[in-house]
Amino acid sequence: MAIRNVVAWNTVIVGCGNCGEVIDVMKILRDMLLEGFFPDELTISSVLSSCGYASAITETQQAHALAVKLSFQEFVSVSNSLITAYSKCGNITNAFKCFRLMLEPDLVTYTSLINAYAFHGLGKEAAEKFEKMISCGIKPDRISFLGILSAYHYTCVIDLLGRHGFINEAFEFLKSIPIQAESNMLGAFIGSCKLHENTELAKSAVGKLLAIEPEFERVRKIMRDKNVAKFPGCSWIQVGNQVHSFVSSDKVHPKLLQIYATLKMLLRSMKEENGVKL
């Protein structure tokens, strides 16, 4: 069926983007241009969202270039999508450049950059942008609050102190937090104690962890009994012009046999290098 207007093209692009098919999205965009249809700001925003979702930096840069060529970078929705896409591609510098070029950033703009900084562990920068947002009279919502909180996650602080040898300080921080210590916090602290051979504080944390874990195990059992499955984390890697997605112990990739054969060869080489009997 012929696609006769921009709205129809946008619908197809959004549909492919929701399926994570960034290569198909870029192909549809090229077809759209060849057919003589000019994209609007929704087209560019949708393409950028797909690029960010797949962490496809090359395609993000191509969509950015098109946005500049068509003077769409001035649209707030496009700039916000650029910030998020570059952040998810690991390029926080370009994300900030896009923010800096905006004349009137809105709540979504600030939240996008705050979350970008938080995602990359830049707590100080996230806090500065949060303060700037408030000083501009923009009222934060729960998403922006979540972003600034994640930038200073308790577990990260405990891990940071512990790994650098400030075990006592990490322990005092763990005791001072206004919520009950969670298993991930205690696990980070125990790991630091093990690293720096502080068995006394480790024993204290292990006791608290064992008191928490039975509850987690009960929840896991209920989930198993009710056949509730946890969605596995998914990763992407770009090889040439194609983005490959995979999960842990993936069994559905089209090049499954070649991948596992290569992995087996690498493992064998590493074991031989370290003198491990096969």
N, C-alpha and C positions, 0 to 999 in steps of 0.2 A: 504493500500500500504506500502511495506517495505521501511524504510528509509535507504539508502545504503551508504551514506557518510556524513562527518562532515558538509559540506556545506548545505545539506538538513536539518540536525538536527538544525543547526543555524537558518535557515529560519523559521522553526516551532517555535523555541524559541523566535525569534524576533516578530513573528506574535502574539503569546500569550502575550508577554510582552507589545505590543502596545495596547492590550485590557485590560491591567491591571490585568491579571490573574496570580499573582505571585505564587500561589499554583500549578497551572498547569505547570508553567515554571519550578519549582523545581522538579515536577514529571517527566517531559520530560527529565530533566538533569539526574535524577536517571536512567530512562529507557535507556538513551544514554550510560551511563556507564555500565549498565548490559548487553547491546548488544555488548560490547567490543569496543565501539568507544571512543577515548580520545578527550576531548574538546580542542579547541585552544583558543588563547587570545580573539578572537571575541566572542566565546561562553561565557566566563567568564564575559566579559564586558557587554554583552547583559543581562545576568542573573542579574548582579549587578544593571544595570539600572532599571530593573523591580522591584527589591527589594527596591531600593530607591524611585521609583515612588509610591509604596504602603506603604512606611515607615515601612517595615517589617524588624525589627532589627535581629530577629532570623535567618531568611533566608539570610540576608546580612552577618552575621557572618559565616554561613555554607559555603556560596560561597567564602568568604575570606579564610577560612581554606583550601578549595579545591585549590584556587589560590596559596597559599603558598606551599601546597603539590606538586603541579605540576610545581612549580618555575615560575609561571606566574606573580607574584607580581612585577617582575622587568620590565615588559612591561609597557610603559608609559600609554597606553590606559586603562590597567587594574587598575593601581594606580589612574588615574584620576577618573575612575568609582567608585573606593572605597571611595575616598574623597567625592564625590557627594552623594553616597548612605548613608554613615555614617552621613553626614550633614542632609540629609532629614529625617533620623531616629532619629535625635535629639542628636547624639553622636559626638559633635564637637571635643572631646578629641581624639577619634580614627581617625577622619578625619585628624587632625594635625599629629598624629603619622604616618599615611600613607604618608603624605607629607614629613615628616622628613626623611623617609627611602629612598626617591627617590634620585638617584645619579645626574640626570640631568633633573630637572623639566622644562617643557616648558610653553608656554603661556597659554595653556588650563589648565595645572596644577595650575599655580598661580591664574588664573581666577576662577577655581573651589573653591580654598580655600578662596579667597577674597569674593566670593559670599556666601560661607558657613559662614564666620564670619559676613557678613552683615545680612544674614538671621537670625542669632542668636543675633543680636544687639551688636556685638563686633566691634564697629567702630575703636577703637584704633588699634586692631590687624589687621583689614582689611587694614588700612592705612599703617601700618608697612610692610605688605606683598606687598602692591602696590609699596612702595618705594624700597623694596628689589628687586622686579621684574625689575624695571627700572634700578637700579644700576647694575644688571646682564646683561644689554644690551638687554633685551627683550622689544620690543615695544608693548605697550598696544593697544588693539582694542576697539571697542565701547562696547563690552560686559563687559570687565574688567572696563571700565570707568563707565558703568552703575552700576556695583557692588560697586565700591567705593563711587559713589554718593548716592546709596541707603543706604549705611552704615551711611551716615550723612544727611539723609532726613530732610528737613526743619521742617516738621510736628513733627518728633521725637524730635528735639531740643526744639521746642516750648512746646511740651507736657512735656518733661523732666524738663525744667525750671519751668513751671507753676505748676506742681504737687508738686514740692518741695518748693513752696511759693515765687519763684522769679518772681512775676507777672510783675513788672516794667521792669525787664531784658527781659522777654519773649516778652513784648510789644515793646521794643526797637529793639529786634532781628527781630520781625515781620515787623517793619517799614524799617529795613535796608536790607532785602533780595532783590536781584537784579531782581526778577520777581514779577508779581502781585500776591498778596496773594490769595490762592485758598480756597475753602469752607472748605476743611478738615483741613487746617491750622487755619482758623478762628474758626472752630468748636472746635479744641483742645484748643485754647486760651480761648474761651467762657466757656468751661467746667472747666478750671482751675480757671477762675474768679468766677464762681459759687461755686467752692469748697472752695475758700478763701474769698468769699463774697465781691468781689470788683466790685460793680455794675457800677461804673463810666467807667472803662475801658471796661467792658462787653458791655455797651451801644454803645460805639464806634465801637467795633467789630461786633455787631449785625447789625448796620447800613450798614457796608461794606458787610456783608453776605447777607442781603436782596437785595443789589444791584447786587449781583452775581447770586443768586438763580433763578431769573426769566429766565436767559439764560439757566440754567440747565434744568428747567422745560420745556422750549421750545424744547430742544433737546430730552427730554424724550417723549414729545408728538409726535414728528416726528417719533421716534423709534416705538411708539405704533401704529401710523397710518400705518407704513410700515411693521408692524408685525416683527420687529427686536427684537429678544429675547436675553437677557443677559444669558450667560451660568452660571448656579449656581455653587458656590464653593462646592467642594466635600471633605469630611473628611473620614479618615480610622481609624479603631480600630482592633487590633489583639486579638482574643479570642482563646486560645489554638493554634492549627495549622492552623487556618483560618483567613484571613483578610477580614473584612466586610467594604464596602464603603457605604456612605449614603450622602444625601443632606438635606437641610432644608425642613421640611414637606414631607419627603420621603413617597411615596405611593407604591413603587415597591419592597421593600425588602421582601424576602420570609418568614420572621418571623415578618411581619408587625403587625399582631394582638397581638402577645405576647409582642412586644416592646411597643405598645401604651397602652396595659393593664397594664404593669409594670409602665410605665410613669404616668398613671392616679392614680395608687396606691401610688406612691411616692409623687405626688402633693397633694393628699388627706392627707397623713401623715404629710407633711410640713405645710399645712393649719391648721390642727388640733393642731399641735405643737405650732403654732403662734396665736391660738385663733381666726382664721378667720372662719366666718360662711360659710357653704357650700351651 
